[in-house]
Amino acid sequence: MDTGGPTSSPGAAARRNARWILGGQSASLFGDYVALLALPLFVVHLTGSALHLGLTTALETLPTLLFGFAVGVLLDRANLKRLLILADIGRAVAFVALALAAAWGTAAVWMVFAAAFLTGTLTVTFDSGFQAWMPTLVNERTLVGVNSRLQFVRTLAWTLGPPLAGFLAASGAFPIAFGLDAATFVISGLSLLVLVELRPRPAPERDPWLASFRRGLACLWRLPALRAATVAGTFGNLAFVPMEALLVLFCADRLGITDGALIGWLFGGHSLLGALGVISAPAATRRLGLGRAFVAGLLAMGGGFLVLTLAAPALASLPPVWTVAVAVLPAGLAVTGVSYVNVAFTTLRQQLPPPALRGRVIAASRTLSWAGLPVGAALGGAAAEQFGVGAVYLGSAGVIVALALALVGGSLWAVREEAAPPVVA
């Protein structure tokens, strides 16, 4: 097999890398979005507790806070290909174990918590590492296009995965759902084996670990646009994750939808609209600029769920199929917003830091912006039991809209186009 050796042109090697990236990550993301609905449905099957739903999401995201900064230093020193493959193997093992427990009837909620924490820990390494590795695998000026295609794949996987998860859950086939996710991590790992770097990475620093970490954090602080995006990401995630974690209960409590298959179609339908929306992300980014695309995405995220929450009483009075058909429209707008934010944020992280500090800056930015996830998930579950799911959705959506408006006219808003990495001492 031709894997892009020294006789391959840089352009041909970049295109080959892009194909393998899209192929491997398409499989992995499809498995992720089967698990996205299968895990909460499994928790509902085991305990039916909103608090347990929130804790599952919290444990999956907590490792970002525990290990995210340390991982950044590791990424700038380690062999990224080997590290990412090991992360895929570990995540596959975790889901194989959960699939076997479900098949043997020995599964308990603590096993779901353990799998969520382990896969979350390995995902910290994989996601930050893959973002840091990408600029060496594709041409600098094509990052927006590749990131947009990956985001399209993500939203398409979100479209196809949850309906399958809903069908499997309705059939009691949780072992198949978890086994499928394990298989897709194996496919992802195999695809990484054939990727080749187009340009060498900078020689790793030999500074002490703490000094190296501080240098990466200082670089992030001196990049005002990326600093603003990171702060917005922190509070945006804190507000958004309760809505994501409690969507199954929102369907039952506010929309009157309890059938797992219909819930799966709602997940898939609004993701399909989001996938169609992300097709416009590269053109919108070129027209608006990276910063304004980020802000527009935040506004769509909060505005879409705000409309859905306010319209829920009227939607619940419709026949269930029509409820789903109408609800996917504002929810689809929110998913389109997520895509815009992710494409712009990922590209800013990859292009603004200098290459020698890229891993640390990406990991630090991701750690800080993800800091709101475990807190938001845990508080969202507790708040839903105390005040109701509708109140959580209303407050969370309003916070995201306010964040978007606060960014207008600032340093992030002024970033018009992709920029070459600056030199930061």
N, C-alpha and C positions, 0 to 999 in steps of 0.2 A: 504494500500500500504506500502511495506517495503521501508522506506526512509533512511536506514542506521543508526539505533539506536545504543545503547551501546553494544548490543550483536553481531553486525556485526564486522567481522575482518577488520583491517585497509586496507588490500589488496582488499577485496570485496567492502568496502566503496569507495576506490579510483577508482576502475573500474566503480562502479555505478555513481559516480560523473562525471567521464570522459564521460560516455554515455549521461548523462543529459546535460553536457556542450556542447557536440557536437550537440545534438539534438536541444536544444534551440537556440544556436548561428547559426546553419545552417539556421533555419527559419528566424532569424533576419537579417543575412547577405544576404539572397536571397532578402528580401524586400529592403535592402540598395542598392543593385545593380540594382533593378528595378528603384528605385528613382535616381540612379546615372545618367541614361540616360533620365529618364522621366522629371526630373527637368530642365536640360538644353534645352531639346526639348520644354518644356512648355514655357520657357523664349523666345526661338526662335519664338514660336507660338504667344506669346504676343507682342514682340518688335523687334525680329531679330537683337538685338544689341550685338556685341562682348563685349562692355563695361559692359553691364548688365550680360552677362555670367560670366565675371571675378568677378564682384561684388557679384554674388550669391555664388561663391566658397569662396570669401574673407569673407563674412559675416558668412558662415558656420564654418570657421576656426578661425576667430577673437576671439571668446570666450576663446580659448586656451591661448591666450596672456593676456586676461583680468582677467581670473579666475583660470588659471592653477596652479599657485603657491599656492593660497589660498586653492584650492581643496586638494592639497597634505597634508596639515596639517589636514584637515577635515578627510581624508581617514585613517590616523593613530589614529583617536579618535572615529570615528563613527561606528555604526553597518553597516558593508558593505552590508550585504544581504538586509536590509531595504532600504539603500540608492540607491542601483542598481535597485531595483524593482520600486522605485519612479521615477527614471530616465527613465525607460522603459514606465511607464504610461504617463509621460509628453510628451515623443516623440510620443507616439500613439495619444494623443490628438491633437498635432500640425498637424499631417498628416490627421487626420479626418477633422479638420477645413479646410485645404487646399482642400481636396477632395470635401467637401460640396460647397466651393466657386466655384470650377471648374464645379461642376454639375449644380449649379444655374446660371452660366454665369456671376458671379459678381467678378471673380478673376482679380486682377491687379498685376503688377510686384512687388509692395511694399509688397503684401501678401507673395510672394515667398521669398523676402528678410527677412521678419519677421519669416517665418517658418524655413528658413535656419539658422538664428541667434539663435532661441530658441532651435532647435534640436542640433545645434552645442554646445550650452551651456551645455545641458544635456549629450551630448556625451563626453564632457571633463570629467565629473564625472564618467560616466559608463566605459569608456575605461581604464582610469588610475586605477579606483577602481577594475575592473575585473582582470587586470594584477596583482595588489597587493594582491588580494584574492586568486588567482590561486595556489600559493605555499602551502596554507593551505588546499587545496582541493584534490591535487594529490601528489604523491611521488616526492621528490626533484629530483631524477635522471631520472624521466620520463617527465620532463618539455619540453625538446626538442621534444620528440615524440608527446605530446599533442599540443604544439604550432605548430608543423608541420602539424598535422591533421587539426587544426583550419585554418591554412593558405591554406591548400588544399581545405577546405570547402569554404574559402573566394574566391579563384580563380575559383572554380567550380560555385559558386554563380555569379561571374562576367561573367562566360560563359553563364549561363542560364538566368540571369536577364535582361541584355540589349536587347537580341532579343525579349523577351516578352514585354519590354518597347517600343521598336521600333514598334512592331505590334500594341500595344495599342495606341501609339501616332498616327500612321498612320490611325487608326480608330477613332481618336478623343476621346478615352476613358481614358483621364487623371484622372477622378475621381476614376476609378477602380485601376489604378496604385498607386495612393496615398492611397487609402483605403487598398490595399494589404500590403503596407509598415506599415500602422498602425496596422493591424492584426498581423504581424510578431513581432512587439514589445510586443504585449500582450502575444504571445507564449513564447517569451524570458523571460518575467517577471514571467510567471507561472513555467517555468523550474527552475528558481532560487530558488523557494520556497522549492524544495526537496533536494537541495544541503546541505551537512553536512561537517563541518570542521574536518579534521583528527587530527589537533593539535591546541591548543589554540593560539590565537594571543597575543603578548606581551601586558601587561597592558598599557593603553594610558598614555602619559605624561601629566602633568598639567602645563607645562611651559607656559608663555605668548605666544600668537600666533606668534608674530614677532620673538621671540627667537627660537621657535620651527621650524619656516620656515628656519631661518638662519642655524640651525643645519643640516637640510636636505640638503640645498644647499652646505654647507661645506663638507658634506659626499660625494656628487657627485663630487666635485672638487678634493677630495683626492683619487678618484678611476680613475687612468689615462686612462685605456682602455675605461671605460664608458664615461669619459669626451671627449675622442677623437671621439667616436661613436656619441655622442650628437652634437658636433660641425659639424661633417660630415653630420649628419642628418639635421641640420639647413640649410646648404648651398645646400645639395642635394634636400631637399623639395622646397627651393626657386626656384631651377632650374626645378624641375620635375612638380610642380603643374601647370605652364602655359600649358605644353603639355597635361596634363590630362584635364584641364578646356576647352581647345580649340580643343579637338580632333574632335568634331562634325564639326567645321569649317575647320579643316585640311582636313577632308574627302572631303568636298565640294570644297575647294579652291585648294588643291594640288593633290588630287586623282580623282577629278571629280565625286564623289559619293554624290548624294543629296537625294536618296531614303531612308526614315527612316528605312525600313526593312533591306536594305543592310548595312546601318550603324550599325544596331543592330547585324547583323551577323559578322561584323568586330570586334565589341566589344566582342561578345561572342567567336568568333574563336580564337582571340589572347589570351583570358582568358583561353580557353580550353588547348591550348599549355602550358600556364603558369601553369595550374593545373597539367598537366602531368609532367612538370619540377619540381614542388615542391615535388613530390613523392620522388625525390632523395635528398631532403634537409637533412633528418636525417643522411643518409650515408655520404653525403658530409661534413656535420658539424663534424661528427666523424673523417673523414679522414683529413679535412683541419684545423679543429678547428673553434671555434666561430668567432674569429677575421678575419681569412682569408675568411671564408664564407661570412662575411659582405662585405669585400672588393670585392670579386668576384661578389657578387650581384650588387654592385654599378657599376662595369665595364659592366655587362650585361645590366643593366638599361639604361645607357647612350649609350652604343654601339648599342643596338637594335634600339633605336629611331634615332640614327645618321644614321644608314644604311637605315632606312625607309625614312628619309628626303632626303638623297642623291639619293635614287632610285625613289622618287615620280614622277618626270617627265616621266620616262620610264613606270612606273606602270599606270599612267593616260592615256597612249595611248592604253592600253588593254581594251577589253570589261569589263564592270563593275564587272561582276561576277568573272572574272579572276583577276582583280585588287584586289578584296577583298581576293581571295584565296592566292595570293602571299604576300600581305601586312601583313597578319596575322603572317608570319614566323618571320620577325625581331621584330614585335610588341610582339609576344609571347615570344621571348628571353628577351625582356625588362620586361615583367610581371614575368617571372621566376626570374629575378634579384631582382625585388621588393620582391618576396616571400623569397628569401635567406636573404635579408637584414632584413625583418620583423622578421623572425624566430630567427636569430642570435641576433638582437637588443632586442627583447622581452625577450629572455632567459638571456642575459647579465643584463638587468634591474632587473629581478626577482631574480637572483642568487648572484650578486656581493654585493648589499647593505645588511647590517644587518637587520633582521626582524623588529626591532623596528622603523627603519627609512625607510622601504621599500616604503610605500605610498608616503612620501615626495620626496624620490629620484626618483621614477618612474614619479611622477607628474612634478617634476622640469625638468627631462630629456625630457619628452614629451613636456612640454611647450617650452623649449628652442629649441628643434629640430623642433617643429611645428611653431616656430616664422617666418620661411620663407614662410609659406603657404599663409596667407592673403596678405602679401606684394607681393609675387610672382604671386598670382592670379590676383590682381588688376593691377600690372605693366605689366603682360603678356597680359591682355586684351587691355590695352592702347597701348602697343608696337605693338601688332598685327594690330591694326587699323592704326598705324603710319608707320610701316615698313613691314607688311605682316606676315602671319602665318608661312610661311616657314622660315623666318629669326629668329623668336622666337624659333622654333624647333631646328634649327641648333645651335644657341647659347646655348640653355639649355642643349642639349645632350652633347655638347663639355665640358661644365662646369662639368657635372657629371663624365665623363670619367677622367678629370683632377683630380677631388677629389679622385677617386679610386686610381690613380697612386701615389698621395701624401701620402696616408696611408700606402703604402708598406714599411715594415721595422720598423714601429713605435710600440707604446705600444699596440695598438689594434691588430695589425698584430701578436703580440707575444702570444695572448690568444689562447691556443691550445685546451682546453677542458672545460667542465662545471666545475665550481669551487664552493666550499662551501663558504657561506657568511663569509667575514672577520669580525673581531670585530673592529669597528670604534668608537672611543670615541666622 
